[in-house]
């Protein structure tokens, strides 16, 4: 009986020790990569921030890209893709969609 209890105590201490090591690793990982000025995410942000800050031609190209995206997603959506569901459903969107699905399935 004495052998089993010491074995359980030994396993319990090993589990506690491994949990302690995992906690220390997680805490050091968080401090190293998230919070400090030399952390991973801070360095990634600095890389892009410094790159965009020192651009000359690139800023103009990014402005053109952003203007194109606004035209594509906003202007085209407003003028060429009307809200079909809102115009035809009369407040009961779920019922309208169900009716359309049933009608198209039976055609």
Backbone bond lengths (Angstrom), bond angles and torsions (degrees), N, CA, C in turn:
res aa  C-N    CA-C-N  psi(-1)  N-CA   C-N-CA  omega(-1)  CA-C   N-CA-C  phi
1 X - - - 1.443 - - 1.525 111.75 -
2 X 1.288 115.99 -36.58 1.450 119.96 -178.19 1.515 111.84 -65.46
3 X 1.329 117.40 -31.50 1.454 121.44 -178.88 1.521 112.14 -68.85
4 X 1.350 116.54 -37.46 1.461 120.12 -179.12 1.523 111.69 -69.14
5 X 1.334 116.39 -39.75 1.460 119.02 -178.38 1.528 111.08 -68.53
6 X 1.333 117.38 -37.27 1.469 118.53 177.80 1.528 110.47 -69.57
7 X 1.345 116.01 -33.53 1.465 119.86 176.79 1.526 110.26 -65.24
8 X 1.343 117.26 -41.54 1.466 120.84 178.59 1.520 110.41 -64.89
9 X 1.343 116.40 -41.41 1.462 120.19 179.20 1.524 110.39 -64.00
10 X 1.330 115.98 -39.93 1.455 120.33 -179.47 1.529 110.32 -65.13
11 X 1.357 117.86 -43.67 1.456 121.43 178.16 1.521 110.92 -64.12
12 X 1.336 115.65 -39.82 1.456 120.01 179.97 1.525 110.65 -63.69
13 X 1.325 117.43 -42.92 1.463 119.97 178.86 1.528 110.65 -67.67
14 X 1.344 117.70 -35.62 1.456 120.06 177.26 1.530 111.02 -64.84
15 X 1.325 116.59 -40.95 1.467 120.75 178.51 1.517 110.21 -64.78
16 X 1.326 116.99 -45.29 1.460 120.48 178.80 1.524 110.83 -62.22
17 X 1.324 115.92 -40.57 1.461 120.42 179.15 1.530 110.96 -64.53
18 X 1.342 117.51 -42.36 1.464 120.23 -179.74 1.532 110.46 -67.95
19 X 1.333 117.95 -36.03 1.466 120.69 176.84 1.522 110.61 -65.73
20 X 1.326 115.67 -38.98 1.463 120.13 179.09 1.528 110.23 -64.50
21 X 1.325 116.57 -42.36 1.463 120.61 178.63 1.529 110.04 -64.02
22 X 1.338 117.39 -42.60 1.464 120.79 179.26 1.525 110.53 -62.62
23 X 1.337 117.60 -40.85 1.460 121.13 179.45 1.523 110.56 -64.41
24 X 1.322 116.39 -43.98 1.465 120.20 179.47 1.524 110.10 -63.14
25 X 1.331 117.35 -41.93 1.456 121.14 178.44 1.523 110.83 -62.62
26 X 1.339 116.46 -45.53 1.470 120.01 -179.17 1.524 110.58 -63.57
27 X 1.309 117.26 -41.62 1.458 120.36 -179.83 1.524 110.83 -65.85
28 X 1.324 116.96 -42.98 1.461 118.90 180.00 1.528 110.64 -69.02
29 X 1.330 117.44 -36.18 1.468 121.07 176.51 1.522 110.23 -61.73
30 X 1.333 116.27 -45.44 1.456 120.83 179.76 1.528 110.55 -61.37
31 X 1.320 117.13 -45.17 1.456 120.37 -179.89 1.523 111.81 -67.00
32 X 1.314 116.08 -37.63 1.452 120.29 -175.39 1.533 111.49 -73.74
33 X 1.321 117.93 -40.73 1.450 120.39 -171.18 1.520 115.05 -106.17
34 X 1.307 118.60 -11.25 1.455 118.86 -174.09 1.527 113.69 -116.44
35 X 1.319 118.35 -45.33 1.454 120.24 -167.98 1.517 114.67 -98.55
36 X 1.283 118.33 -30.56 1.460 119.63 -171.37 1.524 111.43 -80.30
37 X 1.306 115.96 163.19 1.462 121.31 178.43 1.522 111.48 -68.12
38 X 1.313 118.04 -24.42 1.455 121.45 178.66 1.517 111.72 -98.83
39 X 1.332 117.05 13.65 1.461 121.35 -178.73 1.519 111.76 -69.71
40 X 1.309 115.01 164.46 1.459 122.32 -175.97 1.523 111.88 -59.09
41 X 1.335 118.46 -52.31 1.458 121.51 -175.86 1.524 111.21 -67.34
42 X 1.307 115.81 -34.66 1.465 118.79 177.41 1.525 110.45 -66.47
43 X 1.308 117.15 -40.30 1.464 120.26 177.95 1.525 111.64 -66.25
44 X 1.338 117.30 -38.84 1.469 120.46 177.77 1.524 109.74 -63.29
45 X 1.335 116.33 -45.80 1.461 120.17 178.51 1.518 110.63 -61.06
46 X 1.318 117.23 -44.53 1.460 120.83 179.21 1.521 111.92 -61.04
47 X 1.324 116.63 -38.64 1.459 120.81 179.39 1.530 110.70 -59.50
48 X 1.343 116.53 -50.88 1.452 119.86 -178.88 1.522 111.92 -69.96
49 X 1.330 117.41 -40.58 1.457 121.16 -179.31 1.528 110.41 -61.56
50 X 1.309 116.45 -46.60 1.461 120.54 179.15 1.525 110.61 -64.97
51 X 1.317 117.39 -39.43 1.456 121.07 179.01 1.514 112.68 -63.48
52 X 1.335 117.06 -45.30 1.461 119.74 179.74 1.526 111.54 -71.03
53 X 1.324 116.84 -32.44 1.462 120.01 -178.82 1.524 111.30 -67.39
54 X 1.320 116.68 -35.36 1.461 119.20 -176.44 1.527 113.05 -90.50
55 X 1.323 118.17 1.74 1.467 120.68 178.99 1.519 111.32 -74.47
56 X 1.311 115.92 149.09 1.460 120.50 171.01 1.523 109.36 -119.59
57 X 1.307 117.02 -61.91 1.457 121.25 178.08 1.533 110.46 -70.38
58 X 1.321 116.26 -34.42 1.459 120.67 -177.84 1.509 113.25 -62.13
59 X 1.334 117.63 -34.80 1.464 120.39 178.61 1.518 110.73 -63.18
60 X 1.311 116.62 -40.99 1.460 121.04 178.33 1.528 110.38 -65.18
61 X 1.305 116.25 -42.51 1.466 119.63 179.60 1.523 111.38 -65.40
62 X 1.336 117.60 -40.91 1.466 120.35 177.06 1.527 110.94 -64.68
63 X 1.323 117.42 -36.86 1.469 119.99 177.08 1.526 110.36 -63.15
64 X 1.322 117.29 -41.93 1.469 121.05 177.84 1.526 110.50 -63.33
65 X 1.325 117.61 -42.83 1.467 121.44 179.31 1.522 110.74 -62.12
66 X 1.333 117.28 -44.30 1.468 120.58 -179.14 1.522 110.79 -65.66
67 X 1.329 117.69 -40.81 1.466 120.63 177.40 1.525 110.62 -62.79
68 X 1.316 117.91 -41.97 1.469 121.20 177.53 1.527 111.42 -61.36
69 X 1.332 116.90 -43.68 1.461 119.92 179.36 1.526 111.62 -63.51
70 X 1.324 116.59 -39.93 1.470 119.47 177.29 1.520 110.05 -62.59
71 X 1.313 117.19 -43.07 1.469 120.40 178.91 1.524 110.20 -62.85
72 X 1.306 116.53 -46.14 1.464 119.59 -177.20 1.520 111.55 -63.74
73 X 1.330 117.70 -49.68 1.453 119.64 -171.22 1.523 114.38 -87.15
74 X 1.311 118.95 -27.07 1.461 119.79 -177.06 1.518 110.93 -97.59
75 X 1.315 117.11 -57.44 1.458 120.49 -174.12 1.522 111.08 -65.52
76 X 1.310 117.47 -48.24 1.463 119.09 -179.81 1.522 111.90 -63.53
77 X 1.315 117.67 -37.79 1.469 120.91 178.74 1.520 110.64 -63.90
78 X 1.313 117.08 -43.36 1.462 120.42 -177.73 1.526 112.46 -66.69
79 X 1.328 117.39 -42.18 1.461 119.43 -172.07 1.524 114.86 -95.13
80 X 1.312 118.27 -30.04 1.460 119.26 -172.85 1.521 115.01 -110.91
81 X 1.323 118.20 -11.85 1.459 121.10 179.99 1.525 109.83 -125.87
82 X 1.325 117.60 82.22 1.470 120.06 -179.29 1.528 110.34 -69.69
83 X 1.320 115.34 161.70 1.459 121.09 -179.30 1.538 108.27 -81.57
84 X 1.302 115.20 89.25 1.466 122.21 -175.80 1.530 111.64 -61.45
85 X 1.306 116.93 -41.07 1.457 121.19 -177.71 1.517 110.92 -65.47
86 X 1.315 117.75 -43.15 1.457 120.95 -178.93 1.526 111.23 -65.74
87 X 1.329 117.19 -35.40 1.462 120.86 -178.42 1.523 112.49 -73.50
88 X 1.316 118.56 -32.50 1.466 121.17 -172.41 1.521 115.34 -106.35
89 X 1.315 119.33 -14.00 1.459 120.71 -171.79 1.518 113.38 -86.23
90 X 1.305 119.68 -24.03 1.472 124.03 -178.79 1.521 112.52 54.87
91 X 1.307 117.44 42.77 1.462 121.58 174.72 1.513 114.96 92.71
92 X 1.336 118.89 -20.37 1.468 121.69 -179.18 1.524 108.82 -108.63
93 X 1.338 115.75 74.73 1.458 120.34 -175.59 1.526 112.45 -65.59
94 X 1.325 116.23 -40.84 1.469 119.87 -178.68 1.527 111.20 -64.51
95 X 1.303 116.74 -43.46 1.463 120.68 178.43 1.515 112.08 -65.25
96 X 1.325 116.91 -39.83 1.460 121.19 178.72 1.521 111.02 -62.63
97 X 1.342 116.39 -45.68 1.468 120.16 179.62 1.521 110.13 -63.76
98 X 1.331 117.54 -42.51 1.469 120.57 178.94 1.529 110.60 -61.46
99 X 1.329 117.37 -44.71 1.464 121.21 178.31 1.525 111.76 -60.52
100 X 1.313 116.57 -45.92 1.458 120.44 179.91 1.530 111.13 -61.62
101 X 1.320 117.20 -41.84 1.466 120.21 179.41 1.526 111.46 -63.72
102 X 1.317 116.00 -43.11 1.469 119.79 -179.71 1.516 110.32 -66.64
103 X 1.327 117.09 -45.00 1.470 120.43 -179.22 1.530 111.82 -62.24
104 X 1.324 116.65 -42.21 1.464 119.99 -178.56 1.527 111.35 -72.28
105 X 1.318 117.04 -28.70 1.463 120.61 179.04 1.533 111.25 -73.27
106 X 1.342 116.64 -30.79 1.459 120.06 -177.54 1.524 112.76 -88.87
107 X 1.332 117.96 -7.70 1.481 119.59 179.64 1.505 112.29 -71.29
